[in-house]
Amino acid sequence: METKSLGNTDIFVTPIGMGVLTVGSTQLDLPITEGSDIVRYAVEQGIGFLDTAECYQTYPQIRRALRELAPSFSQNALRRPVIASKSLACGYESMRLAIEECRAALDMDVIDIFLLHEIRQSPDFESRGGAWACLCDEKAKGHIKAIGISTHHTDAAEDAARAPGLDALFPLINYKGLGIRKGDGAGTAEEMARAIASASEHGVGVFAMKAFGGGNLARDYQTALGYVAGLPGVDSVMLGLGCKKDVDDAVAWAEGRLPEGFAPDVAHKRMFVDRGDCEGCGACVGRCTSKAIRLDDKGIAVVDNHACVLCGYCAYVCPTRALIYL
């Protein structure tokens, strides 16, 4: 699979990457051996970009896969994948510890990309200035190659190009605008696309998330993926890949081998609430005509899959893209 530079960095990424969150404990919750097998398979098939985070708890899966692939890397049969991680840390010391944990857990001296995780509207970036200062210092020490932010917010993405030293932007974007935010309200795909183009024009590397809107647009596979990959400024698209068939489909798309009109089999998938993203607003409860969603005793949405008819209407009103197909 061909690679291209991530913005003005010297990091080269494949057009698609694997979001390792999907195999982790908060989503499919696969055993570490099974999850690492999928990561290894993805790399073997040519996917050279992996995304994880401190809170995903998927470092063991990646470390195991990399160790098993090490002979192929040393023989130049495969390239080691680019690794991106991120942390919700706000302060300098908590970010330093997050970076050290990542380096130790992955057995890597240098992490390719490390981000401030989930930057929201102003003044979130400013209030996490200590963590950003740490990222800058760790990059200067050579512990990280590139630094940046991940965000669901168009206003945060618009500000990204103006942040001194920012190398990479990891924004949420899909053609329906599912989960895109602006300030305290909803943002649009068009607004995020403009922010992405602006960041790229300033030399910022962009890799995009949620092209399928958390799986809700998977039936429109080629339309959804083609939209994001074709946006000016997007260097790579990160996909949640939960099985080898998902990997095969993604690689076939990247290599132009998918048949026209291809649609993945989603009959086995169910609506799922990512508890890390749900804010308990109740919008999905009010929208569900099948009465399949309720808030539990902690205020988090729960789906009754026996009552759910998989219409997907709940996903369109969720402000945080917490409702996903798995």
C-alpha positions as CSV (number, residue, x, y, z in Angstrom):
1,M,0.0,0.0,0.0
2,E,1.4,3.4,-0.9
3,T,2.2,5.9,1.8
4,K,2.2,9.7,2.0
5,S,3.7,12.2,4.4
6,L,1.5,13.3,7.3
7,G,1.5,17.1,6.6
8,N,4.9,18.6,6.9
9,T,6.3,15.8,9.1
10,D,8.6,13.1,8.0
11,I,6.1,10.5,9.1
12,F,4.7,8.5,6.2
13,V,1.2,6.9,6.6
14,T,-1.0,4.6,4.7
15,P,-4.3,5.9,3.3
16,I,-6.2,3.9,5.9
17,G,-5.2,3.1,9.5
18,M,-6.6,0.8,12.2
19,G,-8.3,2.3,15.2
20,V,-7.4,-0.3,17.9
21,L,-10.2,0.9,20.2
22,T,-12.6,-1.4,18.5
23,V,-10.9,-4.6,19.8
24,G,-10.5,-3.2,23.3
25,S,-12.5,-3.6,26.6
26,T,-14.9,-0.7,26.0
27,Q,-16.1,-2.0,22.7
28,L,-15.7,-5.6,21.4
29,D,-13.8,-6.6,24.5
30,L,-11.8,-9.3,22.7
31,P,-9.2,-11.4,24.6
32,I,-5.8,-9.8,24.2
33,T,-4.5,-12.7,22.0
34,E,-7.5,-12.3,19.7
35,G,-7.2,-8.6,19.5
36,S,-3.5,-8.7,18.9
37,D,-4.1,-11.2,16.1
38,I,-6.3,-8.7,14.3
39,V,-3.7,-6.0,14.7
40,R,-1.0,-8.2,13.4
41,Y,-3.2,-9.3,10.4
42,A,-3.9,-5.7,9.6
43,V,-0.2,-4.8,9.5
44,E,0.5,-7.9,7.4
45,Q,-2.1,-6.8,4.9
46,G,-0.4,-3.5,4.5
47,I,-2.1,-1.2,7.0
48,G,0.8,0.9,8.3
49,F,-0.9,3.2,10.8
50,L,-2.4,2.3,14.2
51,D,-4.3,4.6,16.6
52,T,-4.7,4.0,20.3
53,A,-5.0,6.1,23.5
54,E,-4.1,5.9,27.2
55,C,-7.8,5.3,28.1
56,Y,-8.4,2.6,25.5
57,Q,-6.2,0.1,27.4
58,T,-5.1,-1.5,24.1
59,Y,-1.3,-1.2,24.5
60,P,-1.0,-4.9,25.3
61,Q,-2.7,-5.9,22.0
62,I,-0.4,-3.7,20.0
63,R,2.8,-4.7,21.9
64,R,2.0,-8.4,21.4
65,A,1.4,-7.8,17.7
66,L,4.6,-5.8,17.2
67,R,6.7,-8.5,19.0
68,E,5.3,-11.2,16.7
69,L,6.0,-9.1,13.7
70,A,9.5,-8.1,14.7
71,P,11.3,-10.7,12.5
72,S,9.4,-9.3,9.5
73,F,10.4,-5.8,10.3
74,S,14.1,-6.7,10.8
75,Q,14.1,-8.6,7.4
76,N,12.5,-5.6,5.7
77,A,9.6,-7.8,4.7
78,L,7.2,-5.4,6.4
79,R,7.4,-1.8,7.6
80,R,6.8,-1.1,11.3
81,P,3.5,0.7,11.5
82,V,3.2,4.3,12.6
83,I,1.8,4.5,16.1
84,A,-0.4,7.3,17.3
85,S,-1.6,7.6,20.9
86,K,-3.2,10.3,23.0
87,S,-4.2,11.3,26.5
88,L,-6.9,13.1,28.3
89,A,-4.3,14.6,30.7
90,C,-4.7,18.3,31.6
91,G,-1.5,19.0,33.5
92,Y,2.2,18.7,32.7
93,E,3.0,15.8,35.1
94,S,0.0,13.7,34.2
95,M,0.9,14.0,30.5
96,R,4.5,13.1,31.2
97,L,3.3,10.0,33.0
98,A,1.0,9.1,30.1
99,I,3.8,9.3,27.6
100,E,6.1,7.3,29.8
101,E,3.4,4.6,30.2
102,C,3.0,4.5,26.4
103,R,6.7,4.1,25.7
104,A,7.1,1.4,28.3
105,A,3.9,-0.5,27.5
106,L,4.7,-0.6,23.8
107,D,8.5,-1.1,24.4
108,M,9.3,1.9,22.2
109,D,11.8,4.6,22.8
110,V,10.1,7.0,20.5
111,I,6.3,7.3,19.9
112,D,5.5,8.5,16.4
113,I,2.5,10.7,17.3
114,F,1.0,11.8,20.6
115,L,-2.1,14.0,21.0
116,L,-4.1,15.9,23.4
117,H,-7.2,13.6,23.4
118,E,-10.7,15.1,22.7
119,I,-10.2,18.8,22.7
120,R,-13.5,20.6,23.0
121,Q,-14.5,24.2,22.4
122,S,-12.5,27.1,23.8
123,P,-11.0,27.4,26.4
124,D,-10.3,23.6,26.6
125,F,-7.0,23.8,24.8
126,E,-5.8,26.8,26.9
127,S,-6.9,25.1,30.1
128,R,-4.8,22.0,29.2
129,G,-1.7,24.2,28.5
130,G,0.4,22.2,31.0
131,A,-0.2,19.0,29.1
132,W,0.6,20.8,25.8
133,A,3.8,22.2,27.2
134,C,4.8,18.6,28.2
135,L,4.1,17.4,24.7
136,C,6.3,20.1,23.3
137,D,9.1,19.3,25.7
138,E,8.9,15.5,25.1
139,K,9.1,16.2,21.3
140,A,12.2,18.3,21.9
141,K,13.7,15.5,23.9
142,G,13.1,13.1,21.0
143,H,10.6,11.0,22.8
144,I,7.8,11.9,20.3
145,K,8.1,12.7,16.6
146,A,4.8,14.7,16.2
147,I,2.2,16.2,18.5
148,G,-1.3,17.5,18.0
149,I,-4.9,17.2,19.1
150,S,-7.9,15.0,18.5
151,T,-11.3,16.6,18.4
152,H,-15.0,16.3,17.5
153,H,-15.4,20.1,17.4
154,T,-15.1,22.3,14.3
155,D,-14.1,25.3,16.4
156,A,-11.2,23.4,18.0
157,A,-10.1,22.1,14.5
158,E,-10.3,25.7,13.2
159,D,-7.9,26.8,15.9
160,A,-5.5,23.9,15.4
161,A,-3.5,25.5,12.6
162,R,-2.7,28.5,14.9
163,A,-1.3,26.4,17.8
164,P,2.5,26.8,17.9
165,G,4.2,23.6,17.2
166,L,1.1,21.6,16.3
167,D,2.0,18.9,13.7
168,A,-1.2,16.7,13.5
169,L,-5.0,17.0,13.7
170,F,-7.3,14.0,14.3
171,P,-10.8,15.3,13.6
172,L,-14.2,13.6,13.5
173,I,-15.7,13.8,10.0
174,N,-18.3,11.9,8.0
175,Y,-20.6,12.9,5.2
176,K,-23.7,13.0,7.4
177,G,-22.1,15.1,10.1
178,L,-22.8,12.5,12.8
179,G,-21.2,13.5,16.1
180,I,-19.6,16.8,14.8
181,R,-19.9,19.6,17.4
182,K,-19.4,23.3,17.4
183,G,-19.3,25.1,20.7
184,D,-22.2,23.8,22.8
185,G,-24.2,22.8,19.7
186,A,-24.0,20.8,16.6
187,G,-21.5,21.3,13.8
188,T,-21.7,20.3,10.2
189,A,-19.6,18.2,7.9
190,E,-19.0,21.3,5.7
191,E,-17.6,23.3,8.6
192,M,-15.3,20.5,9.6
193,A,-14.1,20.0,6.0
194,R,-13.2,23.7,5.8
195,A,-11.3,23.4,9.1
196,I,-9.4,20.4,7.8
197,A,-8.4,22.1,4.6
198,S,-7.2,25.2,6.5
199,A,-5.1,23.1,8.9
200,S,-3.6,21.3,5.9
201,E,-2.8,24.5,4.2
202,H,-0.8,25.4,7.3
203,G,1.2,22.2,7.0
204,V,-0.7,20.3,9.7
205,G,-1.1,16.6,9.0
206,V,-4.7,15.3,9.1
207,F,-5.9,11.8,9.8
208,A,-9.6,11.5,10.1
209,M,-11.9,9.5,12.4
210,K,-15.5,8.2,12.3
211,A,-15.9,8.1,8.5
212,F,-18.7,5.6,9.1
213,G,-20.2,7.6,12.0
214,G,-19.6,4.8,14.5
215,G,-20.8,2.2,12.0
216,N,-24.1,3.9,11.4
217,L,-23.1,4.7,7.8
218,A,-21.4,1.3,7.1
219,R,-24.2,0.4,4.6
220,D,-23.0,3.2,2.5
221,Y,-19.4,1.9,2.7
222,Q,-17.9,3.4,-0.4
223,T,-19.8,6.6,-0.3
224,A,-18.8,7.2,3.3
225,L,-15.2,6.3,3.0
226,G,-14.8,8.0,-0.4
227,Y,-16.2,11.2,1.0
228,V,-13.7,11.5,3.9
229,A,-10.7,10.2,2.0
230,G,-11.4,12.6,-0.9
231,L,-11.5,15.7,1.3
232,P,-8.7,18.2,0.6
233,G,-6.1,17.9,3.4
234,V,-7.0,14.4,4.6
235,D,-3.8,12.3,4.6
236,S,-5.3,9.1,6.2
237,V,-8.6,7.7,7.4
238,M,-8.6,5.7,10.7
239,L,-11.1,2.9,10.7
240,G,-12.4,0.8,13.6
241,L,-11.5,-2.8,12.4
242,G,-12.9,-5.5,14.7
243,C,-12.3,-8.7,12.6
244,K,-10.2,-9.9,9.7
245,K,-13.1,-9.4,7.3
246,D,-13.2,-5.7,8.2
247,V,-9.4,-5.6,7.5
248,D,-9.9,-7.3,4.1
249,D,-12.7,-4.9,3.1
250,A,-10.7,-1.8,4.1
251,V,-7.5,-3.0,2.2
252,A,-9.6,-3.9,-0.9
253,W,-11.1,-0.4,-0.8
254,A,-7.6,1.2,-0.5
255,E,-6.3,-0.9,-3.4
256,G,-9.3,-0.2,-5.6
257,R,-10.5,-3.8,-5.6
258,L,-13.9,-3.5,-4.0
259,P,-16.8,-4.2,-6.5
260,E,-19.1,-1.4,-7.4
261,G,-22.0,-1.3,-5.0
262,F,-20.2,-3.2,-2.3
263,A,-22.0,-3.1,1.1
264,P,-20.7,-5.0,4.1
265,D,-22.8,-7.6,5.9
266,V,-24.1,-5.8,9.0
267,A,-26.7,-8.3,10.0
268,H,-24.7,-9.5,12.9
269,K,-24.1,-6.0,14.3
270,R,-26.0,-4.5,17.2
271,M,-26.4,-0.9,18.5
272,F,-24.0,-0.3,21.3
273,V,-23.3,2.7,23.6
274,D,-19.7,3.7,24.1
275,R,-19.9,4.6,27.8
276,G,-16.8,6.7,27.6
277,D,-18.6,9.1,25.1
278,C,-22.1,9.0,26.5
279,E,-23.0,12.2,28.5
280,G,-26.5,11.0,29.5
281,C,-28.3,13.8,27.7
282,G,-31.3,11.5,27.0
283,A,-31.7,12.7,23.4
284,C,-31.6,9.1,22.1
285,V,-34.2,8.0,24.6
286,G,-36.6,10.6,23.3
287,R,-35.9,9.7,19.7
288,C,-36.2,5.9,19.9
289,T,-39.8,5.0,18.8
290,S,-39.1,1.4,19.7
291,K,-38.5,2.3,23.4
292,A,-35.3,0.3,23.2
293,I,-33.1,2.8,25.0
294,R,-33.1,3.9,28.6
295,L,-30.7,5.7,31.0
296,D,-29.2,3.4,33.7
297,D,-28.7,4.3,37.4
298,K,-25.5,6.1,36.4
299,G,-27.3,8.2,33.8
300,I,-25.7,6.4,30.8
301,A,-27.7,5.2,27.9
302,V,-28.4,1.4,27.6
303,V,-29.8,-0.3,24.5
304,D,-32.2,-3.3,24.7
305,N,-31.1,-5.2,21.7
306,H,-34.2,-7.3,21.8
307,A,-36.4,-4.2,21.2
308,C,-33.9,-2.4,18.9
309,V,-34.9,-2.5,15.3
310,L,-31.6,-1.0,14.1
311,C,-33.2,2.0,12.4
312,G,-30.2,4.2,13.4
313,Y,-32.3,7.2,14.2
314,C,-30.9,7.5,17.7
315,A,-27.4,8.0,16.3
316,Y,-28.5,11.1,14.4
317,V,-29.5,12.9,17.6
318,C,-26.6,11.9,19.7
319,P,-24.4,14.9,20.3
320,T,-21.2,12.9,21.1
321,R,-21.4,10.0,18.6
322,A,-21.7,7.6,21.5
323,L,-24.1,5.2,19.7
324,I,-22.3,2.9,17.4
325,Y,-22.9,-0.4,15.5
326,L,-20.7,-3.2,16.6
